[in-house]
Each structure stands twice: as C-alpha cells, then as structure tokens.
C-alpha cells in the first residue's frame, strides 16, 4: 500500500502483519513523490503509480527496484501524472492519469508488459 505521508510503500501479510517497507521522498529509482496506487502481477512484481514524479516504478516481491518508465505526455503535450493502475491478467497494464494542470484531459494508457520480470 502507498504511504503518502512518508513517500514509501508498506507491505503487509494477508493477516495484517507488517512485512517490509521501502522508498522515501525523492526522484531516484526506488524513491517517490506521492505514490498513489499499487498493483501486483501474477509473478508478485509490484507496480507503483508515482504521481509526483510522473512515472511508473516496478519492484520485485521483496521491494528491490526492477524498472521504471516515464508516464509521458497527454495528447495536448501536458505532462502526464499517473494515478490509477489496472492489470488485466493478459499482460497489459492500464495507467489512468491526468495532465499536470489537472484541468485539461485525462487519459488511459495501455502497456504490454514484458515476459515476467523475475
């Protein structure tokens, strides 16, 4: 789950026991600026919508950084901020977001994920 106040990800077991956390404020890999959504794929990889940094970050089940990509720009050329993630079970990640001015357009991007990142 994202922890907005500390810009980190916190992982709990299914019974609510704290397991681990990672991250902190910043722009480097593994750091966040308002992580707002998290999804987990079948391999256990964790995808994080890093709103303030305008990117998606990917971690393994233990929180080790695997990859990141810039969320890009909207059709009008505004910077794009991802705020919701959905996996479809067929290897696609949908990223829902808005322009940084929060007033122009919202978009949905569809990414074909590579073979398992593990």
DRENLUM-146435 format. One record per atom (N, C-alpha, C): residue in one letter; y, z, x. Coordinates in steps of 0.2 Angstrom, whole numbers, plus 2048, in hexadecimal, padded with zeros to 3 digits. Layout:
AYZX/...
This chain:
X7FA800804/X800800800/X806800804/X80B7FC802/X8127FC806/X815803805/X81880580A/X81D80C80A/X82480980C/X828808807/X82E805808/X83380A80C/X83281080B/X83681580F/X836815816/X830814819/X82E814820/X82D80D823/X82D80881E/X82B801821/X824801824/X81F804821/X818804824/X81380281E/X80D801820/X80880081B/X80380681C/X801809816/X7FD80F816/X7F680D813/X7F180F816/X7EA80D813/X7E7813811/X7E481380B/X7E0819808/X7D9816806/X7D481B806/X7CD819804/X7CE8197FC/X7C88177F9/X7C88167F2/X7C981D7EE/X7C78227F2/X7C88297EF/X7CF82C7F0/X7D38287F4/X7DA82B7F5/X7DB82E7FB/X7D682E800/X7D6831806/X7DA82D80B/X7DF83080E/X7E382C813/X7DF82A819/X7DF82381B/X7DB820820/X7DF81F826/X7E581B825/X7E981982B/X7F0816828/X7F481582D/X7FB81282B/X7FD80E831/X801809830/X804805836/X80B802834/X80E800839/X8157FD838/X81A80283A/X820800837/X826804838/X82C7FE838/X832801838/X8377FC837/X8387F783D/X83A7F183B/X83B7EC841/X8397E583F/X83A7E1844/X8397DA843/X8337D7847/X8307DB84B/X82A7D9850/X8247D984B/X81F7D584E/X8187D584A/X8167DC849/X8147DE843/X8117E4841/X8177E983F/X81D7E783F/X8237EB83C/X8257E7836/X8297EB832/X82B7E982B/X8327EA82A/X8347E7825/X83B7E8822/X83A7E781A/X8387ED817/X8367ED810/X8307E980E/X82A7EC810/X8247E980E/X8237EA807/X8227E5803/X8227E67FB/X81C7E57F8/X8177E17FB/X8117E07F7/X80B7DF7FD/X8057E07FB/X7FF7E07FF/X7F97DD7FB/X7F67D97FE/X7EF7D67FB/X7EA7D6801/X7E47D77FF/X7DE7D7804/X7D97D2802/X7D77CE807/X7D27C8805/X7CB7CB806/X7C67C7805/X7BF7C9805/X7BD7CB80B/X7C07C9811/X7BE7CB818/X7C27D2819/X7C67D4815/X7C97DB816/X7D07DA81A/X7D27D381B/X7D97D281E/X7DE7D4819/X7E47D781C/X7E97DA818/X7EF7D5818/X7F27D2813/X7F87CE813/X7FE7D2810/X8037D2814/X8097D6812/X80F7D2811/X8127D280B/X8197CF80A/X81E7D380D/X8217D1812/X8267D5816/X82D7D2814/X82F7D580F/X8357D280B/X83B7D180F/X83D7D6813/X8437D6817/X8437D181D/X83D7D081F/X83C7CC825/X83A7C5823/X83A7C481C/X8387BD81A/X8327BA81C/X82C7BE81D/X8267BB81F/X8207BF81C/X81A7BC81D/X8147BF81C/X8117C1822/X80E7C7822/X80A7C9828/X8037CB826/X7FF7CA82B/X7F77CA82A/X7F57CF82F/X7F07D482C/X7ED7D9830/X7E67D982F/X7E27DC834/X7DB7DD832/X7DA7E382E/X7D47E582C/X7D37EB828/X7D57F282C/X7D67F2832/X7D87F8836/X7DF7F8837/X7E37F2835/X7EA7F2836/X7EC7EE83D/X7E87EB840/X7EA7E7846/X7ED7E1844/X7F27DF847/X7F67D9845/X7F27D3847/X7F27CE842/X7EE7C8843/X7F37C2843/X7F77C183E/X7FC7BB83E/X8027BD83A/X8077B883A/X80C7B9836/X80F7B2835/X8137B182F/X8167AB82E/X81C7AC82A/X8227A882C/X8287A8828/X8277A5821/X82A7A981D/X8297A6816/X82D7A0814/X83279E819/X835798818/X83C798814/X83D792811/X84379280D/X84278F806/X846790801/X84678E7FB/X8487867FB/X8467837F5/X84877C7F5/X85077B7F6/X8547807F4/X85B77F7F6/X85D7807FD/X859783801/X85A784808/X85C78C809/X85B790804/X85C797805/X85679A808/X85779F80C/X8527A380F/X84E7A6809/X8477A680A/X8427A8805/X8407AF807/X83F7B3802/X83D7BA803/X8377BB7FE/X8317BC801/X82B7BD7FE/X82B7C47FB/X8287C57F4/X8287CB7F1/X8217CD7EE/X81D7C87EC/X8177C97E9/X8127C47EC/X80C7C67ED/X8067C37EF/X8007C37EB/X7FD7BD7EA/X7F77BC7E6/X7F27B87EA/X7EB7BB7EB/X7E67B77ED/X7E27B47E8/X7E07AE7E8/X7DC7AB7E2/X7D47AB7E3/X7D27AE7E9/X7CA7AE7EA/X7C87A77EC/X7CC7A27ED/X7CA79B7EF/X7CD79A7F6/X7D079F7F9/X7D379D800/X7DA79C7FF/X7DE79D7FA/X7E579C7F9/X7E97A27F8/X7EE7A37FB/X7F37A87FA/X7F97A67F7/X7FB7A87F1/X8017A77EE/X8067AC7F0/X80C7A97F2/X8127AE7F4/X8187AC7EF/X8197B27EB/X81F7B17E6/X8257B47E9/X82B7B17E9/X8317B37EC/X8377B17E9/X83D7B37EC/X8437B07EA/X8477AF7F0/X84D7AB7EF/X8527AA7F4/X8557B17F6/X8587B17FC/X85B7B77FE/X8617B97FA/X8647B57F7/X86A7B77F3/X8677BA7EC/X8617BA7EB/X85E7BC7E5/X8617B97DE/X8647B47DF/X8677B17D9/X8667AA7D8/X8637A67DD/X86279F7DC/X85B79E7D9/X85679C7DD/X85079A7DA/X84A79F7DD/X8457A07D8/X83F7A37DB/X83A79D7DC/X83579F7E0/X83079A7E2/X82979D7E2/X8257997E2/X81E79B7E3/X81B7967E8/X8197997EE/X8167957F3/X80E7967F3/X80A7917F5/X8037917F5/X80178F7FC/X7FD7947FF/X7FB793806/X7F3793806/X7F078E809/X7E978D80A/X7E8792810/X7E4797810/X7E379B815/X7DD79881A/X7DE79A820/X7D9797825/X7D279B823/X7CD798827/X7C679C826/X7C87A3828/X7C37A8826/X7C47AF827/X7C77B082E/X7CC7B582E/X7D07B6834/X7CD7BC838/X7C77BE836/X7C37C383A/X7C07C1840/
